[in-house]
Amino acid sequence: MNFIDTHCHLTDEKFSADLTGVVERAKNSGVGKIINFGSTLKDSGDCVELAEKFSGLFAGIGIHPEETQDFDEKTCDKLADLAKNPGVIAIGEIGLDYHWEKSGEGRELQKKIFVAQLDLARQLNLPVCIHEREAHGDALQILKSEARDLKLVLHCFSGSLEMAKEIWKCGWFIGIDGPLTFKNSAKLPEIVKTAPAETLLLETDAPYLAPTPNRGKRNEPAFLLNIAQKVAEIRGETLEEVARYTTENAERLYFLRERGKKF
């Protein structure tokens, strides 16, 4: 079986002491490729460097909605320069996060930066990874008006089944992470059960959101297997089936078949 961890953050300091071991454990667990996403300009550059160091690693570059202070009139040009590296395969993670941002001014700034980076993805002909937290309505409205022609995924999907159906109608993907395995996971199991197979991606968001039975520990790409097993259980499928179609979906979204390198 071959899996792809379509979203993690291996540039996090939690991996500084044993990154090579983390990559080896991923390889040994069947994770053949990993997509590493940036949240600031510096972090995006670090993701590019890791993609150059490890043959199975790819980079997504962008400014996270919680990092609006890192965005100015030159940021998109700098991201475009980073995107010239062959390891860069996406813009992300970008989007909206209203969990901490309560001011109208701050939320409007997030929207402006979100739209600017969607336009950058269009110019560069790159797919997009979307971060959306407690901003379902605004995010969906922007995506429908500004991103209909883009290939994208709603990373670590936390919306309703109704929102998921709108996403699927547009031909977009949803990312499934460790919370699917949590006992208090309310909406997500039904969404996963209902989802067309061609819309699902597997991701760890490591080092965050470690799945059961590792909840509370540092997450890593090797734990993707726990998420895949839960998807198989909920959907009444074999693990091999889940591996096959989620890998095909990741390859289709991120053009990974054309980028044959893996660990």
C-alpha positions in Angstrom: 0.0 0.0 0.0 1.1 3.5 -0.7 -0.2 6.6 1.2 0.4 10.3 0.7 0.3 12.7 3.7 -1.1 15.7 2.0 -0.6 18.1 4.8 2.0 18.5 7.6 4.4 21.0 9.1 7.8 19.3 9.4 9.5 22.7 9.8 8.0 23.0 13.3 10.6 23.1 16.0 9.1 19.9 17.5 10.8 18.0 14.7 14.2 19.7 15.0 15.9 16.9 16.9 14.8 13.8 14.9 13.5 14.9 11.5 15.4 12.2 9.6 13.9 9.6 11.9 10.4 11.0 11.3 10.9 10.7 7.6 12.2 7.2 7.9 9.2 6.1 10.0 6.9 7.6 7.5 8.6 5.6 4.7 8.4 2.4 6.7 4.7 2.9 7.4 3.9 3.2 3.7 3.8 7.0 3.4 5.6 7.5 0.1 5.2 11.2 -0.3 4.6 14.1 2.1 3.4 17.7 1.4 4.8 20.2 3.8 3.0 23.6 4.1 4.3 27.0 5.1 2.5 29.6 7.3 4.9 32.6 6.9 7.3 33.7 4.2 10.2 32.3 6.2 8.4 29.1 7.0 7.6 28.7 3.3 11.2 29.1 2.4 12.1 26.5 5.0 9.6 24.1 3.4 11.3 24.6 0.1 14.6 23.8 1.6 13.2 20.5 3.1 11.8 19.6 -0.3 15.3 19.9 -1.7 16.8 17.8 1.1 14.3 14.9 1.1 13.3 13.3 -2.2 9.8 12.4 -1.0 8.9 15.8 0.4 7.1 18.6 -1.5 6.3 22.2 -0.4 3.3 24.4 -0.3 4.0 28.1 0.2 1.7 30.8 1.6 0.7 33.1 4.4 -1.6 31.6 7.0 -4.6 33.8 8.1 -3.2 34.0 11.6 0.0 35.5 10.2 -1.4 38.6 8.4 1.5 40.7 9.8 3.8 38.8 7.5 2.0 40.0 4.4 2.7 43.3 2.5 2.7 44.5 -1.1 5.8 42.5 -2.0 4.8 39.2 -0.5 3.1 37.7 -3.5 6.2 38.5 -5.6 8.4 36.8 -3.1 6.1 33.8 -3.0 6.2 33.7 -6.8 10.0 33.6 -6.7 9.9 30.7 -4.2 7.4 28.9 -6.5 10.1 28.6 -9.2 11.6 25.8 -7.2 10.5 22.4 -8.6 9.6 21.2 -5.1 6.8 23.7 -4.8 3.5 22.2 -5.8 0.8 24.3 -4.1 -0.2 27.7 -2.6 -1.1 27.2 1.1 -2.0 27.1 3.6 -4.1 30.2 3.1 -7.7 31.1 4.1 -9.7 32.5 7.0 -9.5 31.9 10.8 -12.0 33.7 13.0 -11.3 31.7 16.1 -9.0 34.3 17.6 -9.7 37.2 15.3 -12.9 38.9 16.5 -12.5 42.4 15.0 -14.2 43.3 11.8 -11.0 45.1 10.6 -8.9 42.0 11.2 -11.3 39.8 9.4 -11.4 42.1 6.4 -7.6 42.0 6.3 -7.7 38.2 6.3 -10.2 38.2 3.4 -8.0 40.6 1.4 -4.9 38.5 1.8 -6.9 35.4 1.1 -8.1 36.7 -2.2 -4.7 38.0 -3.2 -3.1 34.6 -2.7 -5.9 32.9 -4.6 -5.1 35.2 -7.5 -1.4 34.3 -7.1 -2.3 30.6 -7.4 -4.2 31.3 -10.6 -1.3 33.2 -12.1 1.1 30.4 -11.2 -1.3 27.6 -12.2 -1.0 25.9 -8.8 -3.6 24.1 -6.7 -4.5 25.6 -3.3 -4.7 24.3 0.3 -7.3 26.2 2.3 -7.3 26.8 6.1 -10.8 27.6 7.3 -11.7 27.8 11.0 -15.0 29.2 12.3 -15.4 31.2 9.1 -17.5 28.8 7.0 -19.9 31.3 5.4 -17.3 33.9 4.4 -14.8 31.2 3.2 -17.4 29.5 1.0 -18.5 32.8 -0.4 -15.0 33.8 -1.4 -14.2 30.4 -2.8 -17.3 30.4 -5.0 -16.6 33.9 -6.3 -12.8 33.9 -6.5 -11.7 30.2 -6.9 -14.2 28.4 -9.2 -11.4 27.8 -11.7 -8.9 26.6 -9.2 -8.1 23.1 -7.9 -8.2 23.1 -4.1 -8.7 21.3 -0.8 -10.4 22.4 2.4 -7.7 21.2 4.8 -8.7 19.6 8.1 -12.4 20.0 7.2 -14.5 21.2 10.1 -17.7 22.4 8.3 -21.1 20.8 8.1 -22.3 18.1 5.8 -24.2 20.8 3.9 -21.0 22.8 3.4 -19.2 19.6 2.3 -21.8 19.0 -0.3 -21.3 22.5 -1.7 -17.6 21.8 -1.8 -18.1 18.6 -3.7 -20.4 20.2 -6.2 -17.6 22.5 -7.1 -15.3 19.6 -7.7 -13.1 20.4 -4.7 -11.6 18.1 -2.0 -11.8 17.8 1.7 -8.9 16.8 4.0 -9.4 14.3 6.7 -7.2 14.4 9.8 -6.8 12.9 13.3 -10.1 14.4 14.7 -11.9 11.7 12.8 -10.6 9.2 15.3 -11.6 11.2 18.4 -14.5 10.0 20.5 -16.1 13.5 20.4 -15.9 13.7 16.6 -19.5 14.6 15.9 -20.1 15.7 12.3 -17.0 14.3 10.6 -17.8 10.5 10.6 -21.1 11.1 8.7 -19.3 13.4 6.3 -16.7 10.8 5.6 -19.3 8.1 5.2 -21.3 10.2 2.8 -18.4 11.6 0.7 -17.7 10.5 -2.8 -14.5 8.6 -2.8 -12.9 10.9 -5.3 -13.2 13.9 -2.9 -11.2 12.6 0.1 -7.6 13.3 1.0 -5.7 12.0 4.0 -3.5 14.3 6.1 -1.9 14.4 9.5 -1.4 18.2 10.1 1.7 17.0 12.1 2.8 17.9 14.7 -0.8 18.8 15.6 -3.9 16.7 16.1 -2.4 13.2 16.6 -5.0 10.5 16.0 -6.1 7.9 18.5 -4.2 6.0 19.9 -1.5 8.7 19.9 -3.7 11.6 20.9 -1.9 14.1 23.0 1.5 13.1 21.6 3.5 14.8 18.9 1.8 13.9 15.6 3.9 12.7 12.6 3.3 11.4 9.1 3.7 7.7 10.1 0.4 8.1 12.1 -1.5 8.6 8.8 -2.2 4.9 8.9 -4.5 5.4 11.9 -6.6 7.9 10.1 -6.8 5.7 7.0 -7.9 2.7 9.1 -10.7 4.8 10.6 -11.9 6.0 7.2 -12.0 2.3 6.1 -14.0 1.3 9.2 -16.5 4.1 8.7 -17.0 3.5 5.0 -17.0 -0.3 5.1 -13.9 -0.5 2.9 -10.6 -2.2 3.0 -7.5 -0.3 3.9 -6.1 -1.1 0.5 -9.1 0.6 -1.1 -8.7 3.7 1.0 -5.0 3.8 0.1 -5.7 3.5 -3.6 -8.3 6.2 -4.0 -6.8 8.7 -1.6 -3.5 8.4 -3.3 -5.1 8.8 -6.7 -6.9 11.9 -5.4 -3.7 13.5 -4.1 -1.9 12.7 -7.3 -4.7 14.3 -9.3 -4.9 17.5 -7.1 -1.2 18.1 -6.9 0.0 16.6 -10.2 2.1 14.2 -8.3 2.3 11.5 -11.0 4.2 14.0 -13.0 6.5 14.5 -10.1 7.6 10.9 -9.6 10.1 11.2 -6.8 9.3 9.5 -3.5 11.3 8.2 -0.5 
